Amino acid sequence: MIPDSTVINADDQESTAKFERDELVRGWRAYEARQPRVVPVLKYAAKTDMGQVRENNEDKFDFYEPDDTAVLAARGSLFAVGDGIGGAQAGQIASEMMLKLLISTYYDNGSDDVREALVNAVSAANDRIYHLAQMIPERNGMGTTLTGTIFIEDKVVIVQVGDSRAYLIRDGAVTQISQDHSWVEENVRAGLMSRSDAENSPFRNVITRSVGASPEVQPDLFEEECRAGDIWVLCSDGMSGYVQDDEVLKIASENGPSEAARQFIELANARGGRDNITVFVIVVRALVPGDGSGEQPPRPEVASGKQSVVARPYVQSQSSSTLESPVVSSNKNTLTGLRKLFGR
């Protein structure tokens, strides 16, 4: 039974439901009109691939960067990946719905607490997907993982559900920030299973949490300082299952985001590619004072793993599953000049 307060329309049942920007701006007037103290200047690229075995792609990536400085100060910029689960293309629907709802609900939430707004957004997405699955029997049990990062002033908030991953590369070392919600990883953390046993277990792909598969979900939240030079890698298990941590460090450190994303996909495919593969590579080029001086160049509104809707041209490959942020030459030591210099 779907509660009276839950309304699911026909658009929500489509895997390619349109993204409505108006959904994001309903609550923006409530944000305090202030400038962010600092703004992370980001260079990023993302790519998703069907892999060598699957016949459809249930992975998705998405992001949102607000133009409004008050929203940027209160909510920051969001980047996320999702890996859908469920038959009859239900996983594809779940991952796309989740990312759409995550963005719209997170930015529309009026809470002053970023963590509270993020948890509420995950809960709203979980409710919608779960109730949709109850309406359509062949979609029963559909859900999706979620690994996302919020770059807000001088910190990064990470949200985690499932076994997609967030890696941080800093000072020549790589650290997995997220913790997998999987049967084998939870047994490893509890000391009940060795790492080698986990890697060879037939249950290594069994996840213990997902968005939409149950009436309620509890995301993990982590927080890290945002530093210039940091590299963040978000990926589905189709990448992390084939690429070792030291390889994540080497590829992301020695290449720009676009080339690193390409190499991650190619490496996972070369080693079997038995799952869909998605990766987001985000480099923090600088942290600049958020003084709002000068005219800021237009920034992209929404981009997804299947299609990009942008306010200015992207450097984008012929494959619609690739996203790369552009670089414009400039040398002014201002917020606007640095954004131009670093492509933001």
Rosetta silent file (secondary structure, phi, psi, omega in degrees, C-alpha in Angstrom):
SEQUENCE: MIPDSTVINADDQESTAKFERDELVRGWRAYEARQPRVVPVLKYAAKTDMGQVRENNEDKFDFYEPDDTAVLAARGSLFAVGDGIGGAQAGQIASEMMLKLLISTYYDNGSDDVREALVNAVSAANDRIYHLAQMIPERNGMGTTLTGTIFIEDKVVIVQVGDSRAYLIRDGAVTQISQDHSWVEENVRAGLMSRSDAENSPFRNVITRSVGASPEVQPDLFEEECRAGDIWVLCSDGMSGYVQDDEVLKIASENGPSEAARQFIELANARGGRDNITVFVIVVRALVPGDGSGEQPPRPEVASGKQSVVARPYVQSQSSSTLESPVVSSNKNTLTGLRKLFGR
SCORE:     score description
SCORE:     0.000 S_00000001
   1 L     0.000  128.426  179.047    0.000    0.000    0.000 S_00000001
   2 L   -91.358  128.839  179.307    1.397    3.385   -1.001 S_00000001
   3 L   -57.789  151.948 -179.595    0.798    6.185    1.546 S_00000001
   4 L   -60.078  -28.214 -177.274   -1.547    8.974    0.417 S_00000001
   5 L   -77.243  -11.188 -178.847    1.331   11.436    0.656 S_00000001
   6 L   -97.808  117.108 -179.211    3.372    9.506   -1.916 S_00000001
   7 L  -114.896  123.364  179.321    2.502   10.412   -5.491 S_00000001
   8 L  -120.064  116.475 -178.967    4.111    8.513   -8.347 S_00000001
   9 L   -99.420  178.863 -174.780    3.335    9.736  -11.834 S_00000001
  10 H   -63.310  -34.995 -178.335    4.005    8.195  -15.207 S_00000001
  11 H   -61.065  -34.469 -177.991    7.258   10.096  -15.688 S_00000001
  12 H   -68.014  -18.259 -178.404    8.726    8.451  -12.572 S_00000001
  13 H   -88.451   -2.229 -179.664    8.223    5.033  -14.159 S_00000001
  14 L   -99.673  137.703 -178.835   10.452    5.887  -17.106 S_00000001
  15 L   -70.502  -17.422 -179.459   14.187    5.301  -16.916 S_00000001
  16 L  -115.528   36.279  178.992   14.804    8.486  -18.898 S_00000001
  17 L   -56.363  139.970 -175.049   12.445   10.778  -16.989 S_00000001
  18 L   -69.200  146.038  176.292   13.260   14.411  -17.679 S_00000001
  19 L   -86.473  121.985 -179.140   15.212   16.425  -15.148 S_00000001
  20 L   -99.570  110.280 -178.401   13.158   19.452  -14.065 S_00000001
  21 L   -64.697  -28.778  179.840   15.406   22.318  -13.023 S_00000001
  22 H   -58.608  -26.875  179.273   12.423   24.082  -11.424 S_00000001
  23 H   -64.778  -24.264 -177.111   12.453   21.364   -8.783 S_00000001
  24 H   -80.998  -27.499 -165.534   15.804   22.656   -7.591 S_00000001
  25 H  -101.952    1.024 -177.009   14.943   26.315   -7.142 S_00000001
  26 L   -60.139  -39.588 -175.771   11.711   26.226   -5.150 S_00000001
  27 L  -100.518    4.419 -173.277   13.478   26.621   -1.824 S_00000001
  28 H   -65.689  -30.449 -178.712   16.481   28.688   -2.897 S_00000001
  29 H   -63.767  -20.281 -179.348   14.961   32.001   -1.781 S_00000001
  30 H   -78.569  -15.916 -179.554   15.107   30.694    1.773 S_00000001
  31 L   -71.268  140.920  177.550   18.910   30.448    1.707 S_00000001
  32 L   -62.304  133.502 -177.888   20.781   33.209    3.452 S_00000001
  33 L   -77.901   87.885  178.933   22.208   35.652    0.914 S_00000001
  34 L  -139.609  158.280  177.107   25.905   35.212    1.625 S_00000001
  35 L   -87.109  146.008  172.847   29.074   34.507   -0.304 S_00000001
  36 L   -65.125  145.160  179.558   30.959   31.228    0.279 S_00000001
  37 L   -63.428  -47.146  174.808   34.122   31.721    2.365 S_00000001
  38 E  -138.636  156.496  179.046   36.159   29.747   -0.158 S_00000001
  39 E  -124.451  123.158  174.277   35.280   28.007   -3.408 S_00000001
  40 E   -71.720  128.805  175.502   36.970   24.776   -4.559 S_00000001
  41 E   -92.761  116.017 -169.685   38.047   25.086   -8.189 S_00000001
  42 E  -112.974  141.417  169.761   37.379   21.660   -9.692 S_00000001
  43 E  -120.837  128.550 -171.862   38.478   19.874  -12.843 S_00000001
  44 E  -148.547  161.309  173.452   36.599   16.649  -13.480 S_00000001
  45 E  -151.933  153.861  178.382   35.625   13.970  -15.956 S_00000001
  46 E  -143.105  152.055  178.751   33.327   10.967  -15.837 S_00000001
  47 E  -150.312  142.165  173.006   32.734    7.923  -17.972 S_00000001
  48 E  -129.627  146.317 -174.312   30.383    4.948  -17.863 S_00000001
  49 E  -142.241  144.895 -177.282   30.669    1.773  -19.912 S_00000001
  50 L   -70.451  -22.610 -175.883   28.466   -1.284  -20.392 S_00000001
  51 L    86.803 -170.421 -173.613   31.424   -3.657  -19.957 S_00000001
  52 L   -96.570   -9.720 -171.705   32.109   -6.878  -21.845 S_00000001
  53 L  -121.913  -44.250 -174.083   29.200   -9.059  -20.705 S_00000001
  54 L   -67.395  151.696  179.876   26.110   -7.037  -19.773 S_00000001
  55 L   -99.238   -6.472  173.585   23.510   -6.126  -22.392 S_00000001
  56 L  -147.556  166.081 -175.869   22.458   -2.873  -20.744 S_00000001
  57 L  -110.882  113.510  179.428   24.027   -0.302  -18.448 S_00000001
  58 L   -97.388    0.203  174.820   22.485    0.052  -14.992 S_00000001
  59 E   -82.915  152.206  173.532   25.215    2.446  -13.791 S_00000001
  60 E  -145.694  154.117  166.480   24.700    6.206  -13.793 S_00000001
  61 E  -131.427  157.139  179.833   26.639    9.306  -12.815 S_00000001
  62 E  -159.759  163.346  176.620   25.336   12.825  -12.252 S_00000001
  63 E  -158.780  163.917  173.967   26.347   16.170  -10.765 S_00000001
  64 E  -148.433  132.686  175.869   25.105   19.669  -10.036 S_00000001
  65 L  -123.673  112.976 -177.732   26.986   22.951   -9.552 S_00000001
  66 L   -69.239  144.850  171.390   24.821   25.915   -8.471 S_00000001
  67 L   -82.669  -35.853 -176.485   25.241   29.301  -10.117 S_00000001
  68 L   -69.461  124.746 -175.298   23.690   31.124   -7.161 S_00000001
  69 H   -66.990  -31.654  177.985   26.413   31.978   -4.634 S_00000001
  70 H   -66.131  -40.083  177.833   24.046   31.652   -1.665 S_00000001
  71 H   -69.070  -38.947  177.743   23.153   28.112   -2.768 S_00000001
  72 H   -61.604  -39.804  179.263   26.816   27.344   -3.391 S_00000001
  73 H   -69.363  -37.390 -175.075   27.636   28.497    0.144 S_00000001
  74 H   -85.980  -30.591 -172.164   24.785   26.543    1.731 S_00000001
  75 H  -124.033  -21.892  179.570   24.813   23.373   -0.381 S_00000001
  76 L    71.183 -164.125 -179.165   28.051   23.222   -2.410 S_00000001
  77 E  -111.451  136.877 -172.865   28.514   21.133   -5.568 S_00000001
  78 E  -112.334  133.613  175.198   27.345   17.524   -5.750 S_00000001
  79 E  -131.104  136.835 -175.968   28.916   14.622   -7.682 S_00000001
  80 E  -154.836  155.815  172.126   27.591   11.055   -7.460 S_00000001
  81 E  -129.037  152.381  176.738   27.524    7.595   -9.011 S_00000001
  82 E  -140.625  144.105  179.639   24.920    4.859   -8.701 S_00000001
  83 E  -122.570  106.883 -174.039   24.914    1.159   -9.614 S_00000001
  84 E   -75.229  151.888  176.205   21.393   -0.165  -10.118 S_00000001
  85 E  -130.117  150.268  179.194   20.185   -3.615   -9.091 S_00000001
  86 L   121.814  147.854 -178.624   17.112   -5.559  -10.185 S_00000001
  87 L   -83.140 -178.851  177.700   15.884   -7.352  -13.281 S_00000001
  88 L    52.856   41.185 -179.673   13.754   -6.170  -16.214 S_00000001
  89 L    62.714   14.508 -179.500   15.850   -2.972  -16.482 S_00000001
  90 H   -64.718  -35.070  179.266   14.716   -2.069  -12.968 S_00000001
  91 H   -63.445  -38.968  177.928   18.293   -1.294  -11.911 S_00000001
  92 H   -63.258  -40.995  178.364   18.657    1.254  -14.696 S_00000001
  93 H   -66.069  -43.948 -177.345   15.453    2.946  -13.588 S_00000001
  94 H   -63.015  -46.216 -177.501   16.463    2.906   -9.925 S_00000001
  95 H   -65.898  -39.429 -179.886   19.906    4.465  -10.432 S_00000001
  96 H   -71.011  -42.628  176.789   18.585    7.214  -12.692 S_00000001
  97 H   -61.404  -43.162 -177.247   15.616    8.004  -10.442 S_00000001
  98 H   -59.928  -47.230 -177.385   17.834    8.044   -7.376 S_00000001
  99 H   -67.032  -40.185  177.175   20.298   10.573   -8.798 S_00000001
 100 H   -60.602  -48.179 -178.186   17.531   12.818  -10.123 S_00000001
 101 H   -70.527  -35.977  178.215   15.696   12.780   -6.793 S_00000001
 102 H   -58.028  -49.292 -177.771   18.895   13.120   -4.753 S_00000001
 103 H   -64.716  -51.532 -175.121   19.827   16.348   -6.524 S_00000001
 104 H   -63.853  -41.350 -177.161   16.377   17.924   -6.548 S_00000001
 105 H   -74.573  -37.458  179.676   15.566   17.034   -2.933 S_00000001
 106 H   -63.826  -47.190 -177.520   18.974   17.942   -1.547 S_00000001
 107 H   -76.072  -20.555  179.207   19.024   21.416   -3.077 S_00000001
 108 H   -86.454  -14.095 -176.974   15.349   22.026   -2.274 S_00000001
 109 L   -70.820  134.901 -175.995   15.751   21.154    1.413 S_00000001
 110 L   -90.451    2.967 -178.114   15.593   24.174    3.700 S_00000001
 111 L   -66.464  145.304  175.277   17.701   22.768    6.541 S_00000001
 112 L   -78.663  -12.128 -176.296   20.798   24.692    7.604 S_00000001
 113 L   -98.034  116.931 -179.040   22.546   21.348    8.215 S_00000001
 114 H   -60.380  -42.938 -178.689   24.156   19.825    5.112 S_00000001
 115 H   -63.463  -42.927  178.908   24.177   16.346    6.637 S_00000001
 116 H   -63.369  -43.578  178.743   20.503   16.518    7.552 S_00000001
 117 H   -62.266  -38.082 -178.635   19.589   17.720    4.061 S_00000001
 118 H   -69.609  -44.226  177.960   21.629   14.919    2.516 S_00000001
 119 H   -63.129  -41.434  178.486   20.092   12.185    4.677 S_00000001
 120 H   -62.905  -37.689  179.424   16.605   13.540    3.937 S_00000001
 121 H   -66.751  -42.116  177.451   17.355   13.499    0.204 S_00000001
 122 H   -63.291  -41.655  179.910   18.514    9.874    0.325 S_00000001
 123 H   -63.759  -40.705  179.044   15.412    8.949    2.315 S_00000001
 124 H   -64.413  -41.391  177.655   13.127   10.680   -0.191 S_00000001
 125 H   -65.418  -40.724  178.732   14.748    8.842   -3.086 S_00000001
 126 H   -61.181  -45.337 -179.572   14.489    5.561   -1.198 S_00000001
 127 H   -59.139  -46.496 -175.828   10.771    6.096   -0.530 S_00000001
 128 H   -65.032  -45.341 -178.363    9.977    6.883   -4.164 S_00000001
 129 H   -67.646  -42.925 -179.034   11.881    3.930   -5.607 S_00000001
 130 H   -61.464  -46.070 -178.161   10.579    1.480   -3.006 S_00000001
 131 H   -69.361  -32.771  175.257    6.939    2.458   -3.528 S_00000001
 132 H   -63.169  -41.072 -179.786    7.311    2.328   -7.297 S_00000001
 133 H   -64.684  -31.272  177.796    8.619   -1.223   -6.974 S_00000001
 134 H   -70.971  -26.266  179.834    5.550   -2.180   -4.926 S_00000001
 135 H   -76.559  -31.613 -173.326    3.310   -0.938   -7.736 S_00000001
 136 L  -120.052  104.529 -171.861    5.026   -2.942  -10.476 S_00000001
 137 H   -54.410  -39.181 -177.633    5.681   -6.597   -9.522 S_00000001
 138 H   -69.401   -9.955  177.250    8.504   -7.180  -12.011 S_00000001
 139 H  -104.113    9.032  179.692   10.418   -4.331  -10.381 S_00000001
 140 L   -60.521  130.674 -179.354   10.109   -5.681   -6.874 S_00000001
 141 L    88.514    0.667 -179.926   13.461   -5.483   -5.081 S_00000001
 142 L   -68.858  150.306 -179.515   14.976   -2.921   -7.422 S_00000001
 143 E  -169.467 -170.101 -178.121   17.451   -0.527   -5.887 S_00000001
 144 E  -159.605  150.203  169.686   20.771    1.180   -6.391 S_00000001
 145 L   -77.834  167.825  174.639   24.035    1.949   -4.680 S_00000001
 146 E  -149.003  124.804  167.335   25.030    5.549   -4.027 S_00000001
 147 E  -131.062  118.504 -176.327   28.430    7.105   -3.562 S_00000001
 148 E  -137.060  156.748  176.412   28.427   10.889   -3.607 S_00000001
 149 E  -129.339  138.792  174.102   30.577   13.851   -2.638 S_00000001
 150 E  -113.300  114.904  175.488   29.515   17.374   -1.689 S_00000001
 151 E   -93.358  105.811 -175.897   32.260   19.992   -2.172 S_00000001
 152 E  -130.522  110.231 -176.412   31.185   22.824    0.110 S_00000001
 153 L    54.291 -118.849 -175.067   33.660   25.582    0.932 S_00000001
 154 L  -103.622   26.501  177.707   36.702   23.938    2.574 S_00000001
 155 E  -139.882  163.054  176.198   35.197   20.519    3.260 S_00000001
 156 E  -127.288  125.339  176.658   33.936   17.446    1.430 S_00000001
 157 E  -105.248  128.792 -176.939   30.955   15.467    2.708 S_00000001
 158 E  -111.172  134.338  176.491   30.706   11.890    1.432 S_00000001
 159 E  -117.311  137.586 -171.970   27.467    9.886    1.367 S_00000001
 160 E  -139.631  127.562  168.936   27.547    6.101    1.000 S_00000001
 161 E  -141.323  121.912  178.225   25.006    3.317    0.448 S_00000001
 162 L    97.351 -154.444 -172.452   26.114   -0.011   -1.038 S_00000001
 163 L  -117.009   13.016  164.941   29.446   -1.065   -2.528 S_00000001
 164 L   -69.044  166.660 -169.675   30.367    1.705   -4.938 S_00000001
 165 E  -134.600  155.017  171.039   33.426    3.545   -3.642 S_00000001
 166 E  -122.884  120.130  176.284   35.012    6.930   -2.949 S_00000001
 167 E  -108.559  143.291  172.961   38.812    7.139   -2.997 S_00000001
 168 E  -117.605  125.863  175.465   40.883   10.146   -1.905 S_00000001
 169 E  -107.705  120.482 -176.473   44.374   10.645   -3.303 S_00000001
 170 E  -149.830  133.303  175.886   46.444   13.073   -1.238 S_00000001
 171 L    54.442   40.416  175.182   50.174   13.547   -0.702 S_00000001
 172 L    77.075   13.371  179.382   51.082   10.539   -2.837 S_00000001
 173 E  -131.830  152.161  178.276   48.797    8.085   -1.045 S_00000001
 174 E  -114.400  137.428  179.354   45.349    6.657   -1.799 S_00000001
 175 E  -132.186  131.117  171.646   42.688    6.035    0.852 S_00000001
 176 E   -80.576  112.537 -177.049   39.296    4.422    0.445 S_00000001
 177 L   -80.453  -43.405 -179.681   37.057    6.850    2.344 S_00000001
 178 L   -74.675  159.668  173.469   33.785    4.990    1.921 S_00000001
 179 L  -117.149  128.997 -178.409   33.060    1.619    3.511 S_00000001
 180 L   -65.273  134.270  169.343   31.408   -1.072    1.415 S_00000001
 181 L   -95.080   75.172  179.621   27.992   -2.248    2.531 S_00000001
 182 E  -133.365  156.805 -176.509   28.584   -5.788    1.333 S_00000001
 183 H   -61.326  -43.331 -176.856   28.400   -9.159    3.052 S_00000001
 184 H   -71.859  -41.030 -178.440   32.087   -9.953    2.589 S_00000001
 185 H   -67.070  -35.934  178.347   33.402   -6.520    3.589 S_00000001
 186 H   -68.535  -32.950  175.372   31.309   -6.458    6.730 S_00000001
 187 H   -71.905  -35.411  175.955   32.686   -9.884    7.648 S_00000001
 188 H   -64.363  -45.688 -179.567   36.237   -8.684    6.975 S_00000001
 189 H   -64.303  -30.976  179.245   35.710   -5.645    9.211 S_00000001
 190 L   -83.046   -2.361 -179.777   34.289   -7.898   11.922 S_00000001
 191 L    77.863   16.614 -177.629   37.356  -10.154   11.714 S_00000001
 192 L   -96.159   -7.129 -177.414   35.317  -13.123   10.523 S_00000001
 193 L  -149.855  140.604  177.383   36.879  -13.367    7.067 S_00000001
 194 L   -79.782  162.927  178.534   40.327  -12.701    5.630 S_00000001
 195 H   -62.672  -41.256 -179.411   40.884  -10.312    2.753 S_00000001
 196 H   -66.233  -38.071  177.013   41.939  -13.135    0.435 S_00000001
 197 H   -65.190  -38.259 -179.763   38.840  -15.160    1.327 S_00000001
 198 H   -63.812  -42.004 -177.881   36.663  -12.137    0.675 S_00000001
 199 H   -66.259  -24.978 -178.332   38.153  -11.575   -2.775 S_00000001
 200 H  -104.912    2.674 -176.224   37.409  -15.186   -3.743 S_00000001
 201 L   -72.274  139.918  175.443   34.040  -15.524   -2.042 S_00000001
 202 L   -69.048   -9.973 -179.097   31.018  -16.377   -4.218 S_00000001
 203 L  -103.718   15.145 -174.340   29.105  -13.840   -2.100 S_00000001
 204 L   -66.902  -18.839  179.718   31.421  -10.901   -2.786 S_00000001
 205 L   -98.028    6.128  179.112   28.751   -9.122   -4.858 S_00000001
 206 L   -83.042  116.855 -179.474   26.029   -9.421   -2.213 S_00000001
 207 E   -99.419  151.254 -175.482   25.292   -5.957   -0.832 S_00000001
 208 L  -103.916  -10.835  175.111   23.629   -5.318    2.516 S_00000001
 209 L  -141.474  143.071  172.152   22.272   -1.825    1.852 S_00000001
 210 L  -154.606  161.141  178.133   20.848   -0.122   -1.210 S_00000001
 211 E   -85.474  116.598  173.824   18.593    2.807   -2.008 S_00000001
 212 L   106.318  -17.406 -175.335   15.064    1.609   -2.783 S_00000001
 213 L   -81.802  -19.528 -179.121   15.195   -2.096   -1.980 S_00000001
 214 L  -131.548  163.016 -179.048   13.774   -1.719    1.543 S_00000001
 215 L   -60.723  -28.525 -179.892   11.266    0.633    3.192 S_00000001
 216 L  -134.503  154.354  177.155   14.093    2.458    4.991 S_00000001
 217 L  -143.243  143.904  178.596   17.783    3.023    4.366 S_00000001
 218 L  -116.707  105.333  178.245   20.568    4.423    6.517 S_00000001
 219 L   -77.244  150.809  169.333   23.378    6.107    4.571 S_00000001
 220 E   -87.710  141.420  175.893   26.880    6.475    5.976 S_00000001
 221 E  -121.952  136.709  176.881   28.268   10.008    6.055 S_00000001
 222 E  -129.046  157.334  177.333   31.955   10.949    6.160 S_00000001
 223 E  -136.672  135.530  178.319   33.660   14.318    6.161 S_00000001
 224 E  -131.620  152.353  171.135   37.102   15.319    4.915 S_00000001
 225 E   -67.737  141.825  176.270   38.986   18.580    4.620 S_00000001
 226 L   -95.465  121.314 -177.723   39.090   19.882    1.053 S_00000001
 227 L  -125.683  146.088  173.736   42.657   20.651   -0.039 S_00000001
 228 L   -61.573  135.964 -178.091   44.192   21.890   -3.248 S_00000001
 229 L    97.087  -14.703  177.291   45.806   18.969   -5.062 S_00000001
 230 L   -63.324  146.559  172.298   43.335   16.382   -3.798 S_00000001
 231 E  -125.686  126.859  176.916   42.020   13.870   -6.317 S_00000001
 232 E  -108.989  134.097  176.409   38.704   12.120   -5.715 S_00000001
 233 E  -122.332  116.492  174.908   37.737    8.940   -7.561 S_00000001
 234 E  -106.276  135.195 -176.457   34.122    7.747   -7.341 S_00000001
 235 E  -154.796  156.726  171.521   33.380    4.416   -8.980 S_00000001
 236 L   -83.467  169.841 -178.119   31.039    1.465   -9.203 S_00000001
 237 H   -71.121  -11.080  173.545   32.231   -2.013   -8.277 S_00000001
 238 H   -65.836  -21.363  172.593   32.655   -2.730  -11.979 S_00000001
 239 H   -95.710  -50.540 -174.651   35.847   -0.700  -11.679 S_00000001
 240 H   -64.470  -22.963  178.086   36.950   -1.366   -8.110 S_00000001
 241 L   -73.007  -13.946 -177.753   36.559   -5.110   -8.658 S_00000001
 242 L  -120.839  -18.259 -175.176   39.288   -5.066  -11.300 S_00000001
 243 L  -112.335  122.983 -178.128   41.545   -2.107  -10.415 S_00000001
 244 L   -77.525  160.673 -176.803   43.774   -2.299   -7.340 S_00000001
 245 H   -57.810  -42.177 -179.240   44.304    0.620   -4.960 S_00000001
 246 H   -66.108  -27.738  176.686   47.885    1.212   -6.089 S_00000001
 247 H   -75.834  -34.628  173.311   46.646    1.355   -9.689 S_00000001
 248 H   -59.473  -45.537  178.809   43.991    3.896   -8.710 S_00000001
 249 H   -60.151  -49.905 -174.974   46.784    6.010   -7.227 S_00000001
 250 H   -65.053  -48.757 -175.301   49.078    5.707  -10.238 S_00000001
 251 H   -67.186  -45.188 -178.016   46.504    6.313  -12.968 S_00000001
 252 H   -70.105  -31.708 -178.128   44.745    9.230  -11.267 S_00000001
 253 H   -78.152  -31.826 -173.127   48.020   10.891  -10.211 S_00000001
 254 H   -95.997   -2.581 -177.285   49.801   10.627  -13.550 S_00000001
 255 L  -135.951  157.649  171.882   46.928   11.675  -15.835 S_00000001
 256 L   -69.029  166.790 -175.913   44.305   14.362  -16.147 S_00000001
 257 H   -55.389  -42.786 -177.127   40.730   13.453  -15.177 S_00000001
 258 H   -65.768  -46.251 -179.711   39.579   12.594  -18.711 S_00000001
 259 H   -68.382  -38.045  177.823   42.521   10.348  -19.513 S_00000001
 260 H   -62.178  -45.258  178.972   42.410    8.746  -16.067 S_00000001
 261 H   -60.113  -41.324  179.433   38.711    7.910  -16.486 S_00000001
 262 H   -62.583  -45.163 -178.528   39.439    6.399  -19.898 S_00000001
 263 H   -66.142  -37.203  177.084   42.272    4.270  -18.545 S_00000001
 264 H   -60.827  -45.972 -179.940   40.192    3.009  -15.623 S_00000001
 265 H   -63.115  -45.841 -178.630   37.450    1.868  -17.994 S_00000001
 266 H   -62.854  -40.516 -178.605   39.916    0.247  -20.398 S_00000001
 267 H   -66.198  -44.758  179.125   41.730   -1.579  -17.594 S_00000001
 268 H   -62.950  -40.307  177.676   38.529   -2.978  -16.097 S_00000001
 269 H   -66.140  -40.450 -178.935   37.363   -4.127  -19.535 S_00000001
 270 H   -64.493  -26.380 -178.137   40.733   -5.713  -20.322 S_00000001
 271 L   -96.274   11.530  175.329   40.518   -7.766  -17.126 S_00000001
 272 L   136.817  -44.742  177.572   37.079   -9.146  -17.854 S_00000001
 273 L    50.711   46.563 -175.677   34.566   -6.319  -17.642 S_00000001
 274 L   -80.935   -1.764  179.016   31.842   -8.602  -16.313 S_00000001
 275 L  -135.082  166.751  171.013   29.889   -5.681  -14.874 S_00000001
 276 L   -63.973  150.860 -173.660   28.979   -2.144  -15.900 S_00000001
 277 E  -129.165  125.764  178.626   31.827    0.271  -15.182 S_00000001
 278 E  -137.879  139.282  179.242   31.485    3.880  -14.044 S_00000001
 279 E  -147.097  139.037  173.396   34.081    6.332  -12.742 S_00000001
 280 E  -118.921  127.042  176.326   34.148   10.005  -11.780 S_00000001
 281 E  -117.164  121.569 -174.912   37.574   11.679  -11.376 S_00000001
 282 E  -126.561  121.140 -179.913   37.543   15.054   -9.622 S_00000001
 283 E  -108.312  129.601  174.443   40.677   17.146   -9.076 S_00000001
 284 E   -87.095  103.014 -176.023   40.730   20.084   -6.627 S_00000001
 285 E   -78.118  -31.770 -179.545   42.856   22.574   -8.542 S_00000001
 286 E  -168.743  162.178  166.313   42.658   25.378   -5.974 S_00000001
 287 E  -118.199  120.650 -174.622   40.626   26.897   -3.158 S_00000001
 288 E  -118.419  152.372  178.066   39.968   30.560   -3.813 S_00000001
 289 E   -59.398  134.620 -179.929   38.284   33.273   -1.710 S_00000001
 290 L   -88.120   61.461 -174.490   34.574   33.401   -2.450 S_00000001
 291 L   -83.595  -11.215  178.413   34.486   37.179   -2.749 S_00000001
 292 L    69.123   13.945 -177.783   32.113   37.213   -5.729 S_00000001
 293 L   -77.093  143.156  177.439   34.226   39.853   -7.473 S_00000001
 294 L    80.203  166.497  179.405   34.002   40.137  -11.243 S_00000001
 295 L   -84.131  122.463 -178.803   31.608   38.498  -13.640 S_00000001
 296 L   -83.732  138.255  176.557   31.589   34.741  -13.253 S_00000001
 297 L   -66.597  150.313  177.749   31.433   32.622  -16.402 S_00000001
 298 L   -60.861  143.005 -179.230   28.294   30.494  -16.791 S_00000001
 299 L  -116.279  154.649 -176.843   28.632   27.061  -15.270 S_00000001
 300 L   -63.588  149.241 -179.891   26.924   23.843  -16.337 S_00000001
 301 L   -89.171  -63.399 -175.930   23.576   23.030  -14.807 S_00000001
 302 E  -140.852  138.911  171.556   23.138   19.269  -15.020 S_00000001
 303 E  -138.410  144.847 -179.596   25.011   16.423  -16.651 S_00000001
 304 E  -130.124  171.677 -179.042   24.291   12.727  -16.466 S_00000001
 305 L   -66.856  -13.684 -179.976   25.887    9.481  -17.496 S_00000001
 306 L  -109.785  -29.069 -173.731   23.641    9.311  -20.528 S_00000001
 307 L  -156.345  149.277  178.622   23.180   12.897  -21.600 S_00000001
 308 E  -115.235  136.631  173.227   24.476   16.367  -20.746 S_00000001
 309 E  -121.272  111.507 -167.481   22.402   19.546  -20.422 S_00000001
 310 L  -129.958  158.779  177.642   24.811   22.437  -20.133 S_00000001
 311 L   -92.286   -8.678  174.775   24.934   26.220  -20.115 S_00000001
 312 L  -152.517  162.734 -172.910   28.122   26.265  -22.213 S_00000001
 313 L   -64.455  145.040  171.355   29.852   23.752  -24.482 S_00000001
 314 L  -101.391  152.930  163.643   31.663   20.758  -23.013 S_00000001
 315 L   -80.466  103.131 -171.376   34.697   19.023  -24.377 S_00000001
 316 L  -133.168  137.367  179.912   32.800   15.794  -24.896 S_00000001
 317 L   -72.299  172.429  178.903   33.584   12.650  -26.816 S_00000001
 318 L   -67.708  -21.803  175.688   31.224   11.205  -29.395 S_00000001
 319 L   -77.638  127.204 -179.471   30.125    8.704  -26.749 S_00000001
 320 L   -72.146   -2.018 -179.579   27.293   10.178  -24.688 S_00000001
 321 L   -95.406   15.336 -178.857   28.638    8.256  -21.692 S_00000001
 322 E  -125.416  136.172  177.182   31.630   10.562  -21.271 S_00000001
 323 E  -129.356  136.054  175.858   31.804   13.943  -19.552 S_00000001
 324 E  -141.860  131.994  177.559   34.781   16.281  -19.345 S_00000001
 325 L   -79.843  144.227 -174.789   34.918   19.801  -17.946 S_00000001
 326 L   -83.116  167.359  174.949   36.584   22.387  -20.245 S_00000001
 327 L  -125.056  131.444  177.212   39.627   24.590  -19.685 S_00000001
 328 L  -118.264  131.897 -175.206   39.782   28.252  -20.704 S_00000001
 329 L   -71.001  132.230  176.045   43.133   30.044  -20.762 S_00000001
 330 L  -166.322  163.802 -178.919   43.536   32.902  -18.280 S_00000001
 331 L  -143.213   25.479 -179.694   46.100   34.090  -15.741 S_00000001
 332 L   -87.503  134.087 -178.231   44.231   36.432  -13.403 S_00000001
 333 L   -87.487   58.352  176.823   44.677   35.768   -9.703 S_00000001
 334 L  -130.860  169.328  177.971   40.999   36.290   -8.918 S_00000001
 335 H   -57.332  -46.951  179.932   38.084   33.967   -8.296 S_00000001
 336 H   -66.447  -43.957 -178.976   36.839   34.534  -11.837 S_00000001
 337 H   -64.292  -39.886  179.049   40.310   34.322  -13.355 S_00000001
 338 H   -68.625  -35.728  176.123   41.160   31.116  -11.514 S_00000001
 339 H   -62.641  -40.350  177.278   37.883   29.555  -12.547 S_00000001
 340 H   -65.966  -42.985 -177.957   38.758   30.357  -16.135 S_00000001
 341 H   -61.529  -40.957 -175.822   42.284   29.076  -15.691 S_00000001
 342 H   -99.510    7.928  174.288   41.158   25.794  -14.175 S_00000001
 343 L    87.862    5.792  177.600   38.067   25.352  -16.279 S_00000001
 344 L  -119.150    0.000    0.000   35.514   26.292  -13.648 S_00000001
